[in-house]
Amino acid sequence: MNQPARRPGSEDRATDGRAERGRQSRVKIAEAVLSLLDEGESAFPAERVAERAGVSRRLVFHHFADMSELVETAITRRLEQLIEQIRPLPTTGPRTTRVAALTEQRARILEWITPAQLTLMRLATPGDRVTEVTREVLDLARARLAEVFAEELERLPAPRGSEVLHGLDAVTTWGAWYHWRSSGLSAEAAARTMETAVHALLATTDQPPSRQPADLR
């Protein structure tokens, strides 16, 4: 005889409730690390994190095996937040408008992500999820460049277009931003430098085909 389908009962709801509370606690603890990070902290003692999250130290280690796992979880969350900030940019219209929109967005995001990037550099071996999200961020950033400057890049033979795209990628990602900022440039000066570099690279697409090197035509 067939048994009637089992309906969710109070035990199932209790299990779901515990799982959701556990998820919320993990998020709260990770957000506490990011809060300290944004205030310039470079170390995250469990007691300080617990205090900021409003939980006990015991609960921190209930949800995370150690502080390295917690920091990695927090960095992954920050990288995922970065992806959410990459809004659509104009892909048509005057070049100056497109370059200005791109550099404003990149400068703002790169300055914001700097504390997390510096912490990430201190991780001995970033986990698979951090590596995966980092690659996703870089791929998305490069794809967005190809969309915004398709008009210019499509003028070039494929090999040359790829070179210019990689050049644009190099001057609009965090490595270049950190170099300029650590060299003493203000955020505003670094943004202007980025804008100048982007314009210089795109200017190479204005050369007529006859001016391109023979092996790239």
C-alpha positions in Angstrom: 0.0 0.0 0.0 1.4 3.4 -1.0 2.3 5.6 1.9 0.9 9.2 1.8 3.4 11.9 0.9 5.1 13.2 3.9 4.2 16.9 4.6 6.7 19.3 6.0 6.2 19.4 9.8 7.5 21.4 12.7 10.8 19.4 12.7 11.5 20.5 9.1 10.6 24.1 9.8 12.9 24.0 12.8 15.8 22.6 10.7 15.2 25.3 8.0 15.1 28.0 10.7 18.4 26.8 12.2 20.0 26.8 8.8 18.8 30.3 8.0 20.0 31.6 11.4 23.3 30.0 10.8 23.6 31.6 7.3 22.7 35.0 8.8 25.3 34.6 11.5 28.0 33.7 9.0 27.1 36.8 6.9 27.1 39.0 10.0 30.5 37.8 11.1 32.0 38.2 7.6 30.5 41.7 7.4 32.2 42.5 10.7 35.5 41.7 9.2 34.7 43.9 6.2 33.7 46.7 8.5 37.1 46.5 10.3 38.8 46.3 6.9 37.1 49.5 5.7 38.3 51.3 8.8 41.9 50.4 8.0 42.5 47.4 10.2 44.9 44.8 8.9 44.5 42.2 11.6 41.3 40.7 12.7 41.4 39.2 16.3 38.5 36.8 16.9 37.5 38.9 20.0 37.3 42.1 18.0 35.4 40.5 15.2 32.9 38.9 17.6 32.4 42.3 19.4 31.8 44.0 16.0 29.4 41.3 14.9 27.5 41.3 18.2 28.2 37.6 18.8 30.3 35.5 21.1 33.8 34.4 20.2 32.6 30.8 20.5 30.0 31.4 17.8 32.7 32.8 15.5 34.6 29.5 15.7 31.4 27.5 15.4 30.8 28.9 11.9 34.5 29.1 10.8 37.3 26.6 11.3 39.8 29.4 11.9 40.4 33.1 11.2 42.0 32.3 7.8 38.7 30.8 6.6 36.8 33.7 8.0 39.0 36.3 6.3 38.8 34.4 3.0 35.0 34.3 3.3 34.9 38.0 3.9 37.2 38.8 0.9 35.1 36.6 -1.3 32.0 38.5 -0.2 33.7 41.8 -1.0 34.7 40.6 -4.5 31.1 39.5 -5.1 29.9 43.0 -4.0 32.4 44.4 -6.5 30.7 42.5 -9.3 27.4 44.0 -8.3 28.8 47.5 -8.6 29.9 47.1 -12.2 27.0 48.8 -13.8 26.3 49.1 -17.6 28.3 51.8 -19.3 27.6 53.7 -22.5 28.7 51.8 -25.6 27.9 54.4 -28.2 28.4 58.2 -28.4 31.4 60.4 -28.2 34.6 58.7 -27.0 35.3 61.3 -24.4 31.9 60.5 -22.8 32.6 56.8 -22.8 36.1 57.1 -21.4 34.9 59.5 -18.7 32.2 57.1 -17.6 34.5 54.2 -17.6 37.3 55.9 -15.6 34.8 57.3 -13.0 33.4 53.9 -12.4 36.8 52.1 -12.3 38.4 54.7 -10.1 35.6 54.6 -7.5 35.5 50.8 -7.4 39.3 50.3 -7.3 39.7 52.8 -4.5 36.9 51.0 -2.6 38.4 47.5 -3.1 41.9 48.4 -2.1 41.8 47.4 1.5 40.4 44.0 0.5 43.0 43.5 -2.2 45.8 44.3 0.3 44.4 41.7 2.7 44.1 39.2 -0.2 47.8 39.7 -0.9 48.6 38.6 2.6 46.8 35.3 2.2 49.4 32.6 1.8 47.2 30.4 -0.5 43.8 31.9 -1.5 41.1 29.3 -1.7 39.3 28.1 -4.7 36.3 30.4 -4.3 38.5 33.5 -3.9 40.4 32.5 -7.1 37.2 31.8 -8.9 35.6 35.1 -8.0 38.8 37.1 -8.8 38.9 35.5 -12.3 35.2 36.3 -12.7 35.9 40.0 -11.8 38.8 40.2 -14.2 36.9 38.5 -17.1 33.9 40.8 -16.6 36.1 43.9 -16.5 37.8 42.9 -19.8 34.5 42.1 -21.5 33.1 45.4 -20.4 36.1 47.2 -22.0 35.5 45.3 -25.3 31.8 46.4 -25.3 32.5 50.1 -24.4 35.2 50.5 -27.0 34.0 48.1 -29.7 33.8 50.9 -32.2 37.5 51.6 -31.9 38.7 48.1 -31.5 36.8 46.8 -34.5 38.8 49.1 -36.7 41.9 47.1 -36.1 43.1 43.7 -37.3 42.3 41.0 -34.7 45.9 40.7 -33.3 46.3 44.4 -32.9 42.8 44.8 -31.4 43.7 42.2 -28.8 46.9 44.0 -27.9 45.0 47.3 -27.4 42.3 45.6 -25.4 44.9 44.0 -23.1 46.6 47.4 -22.8 43.3 49.0 -21.8 42.8 46.2 -19.3 46.2 46.8 -17.8 45.6 50.5 -17.1 42.1 50.1 -15.7 42.6 47.3 -13.2 43.8 47.3 -9.6 47.5 46.7 -10.3 47.9 50.0 -12.1 45.6 51.8 -9.6 47.6 50.7 -6.7 50.9 51.6 -8.4 49.7 55.2 -8.9 48.2 55.5 -5.4 51.2 54.1 -3.7 53.5 56.4 -5.8 51.8 59.3 -4.1 49.0 60.3 -6.4 45.7 61.3 -4.9 42.6 59.3 -6.0 41.7 62.2 -8.3 45.1 62.4 -9.9 45.2 58.6 -10.3 41.8 58.8 -12.1 43.0 61.5 -14.4 46.1 59.4 -15.2 43.9 56.4 -16.0 41.8 58.6 -18.3 44.9 59.9 -20.1 46.3 56.3 -20.6 42.9 55.1 -21.9 42.7 58.0 -24.4 46.3 57.3 -25.5 45.7 53.7 -26.2 42.5 54.4 -28.1 44.2 57.0 -30.2 46.2 54.2 -31.8 42.9 53.0 -33.4 42.6 56.2 -35.3 45.5 55.4 -37.6 44.4 54.5 -41.1 44.9 50.8 -42.1 47.9 51.8 -44.3 49.7 53.1 -41.2 49.4 49.8 -39.3 52.5 47.5 -39.3 52.5 45.2 -42.3 52.4 42.0 -40.3 49.3 43.2 -38.5 47.2 44.0 -41.6 
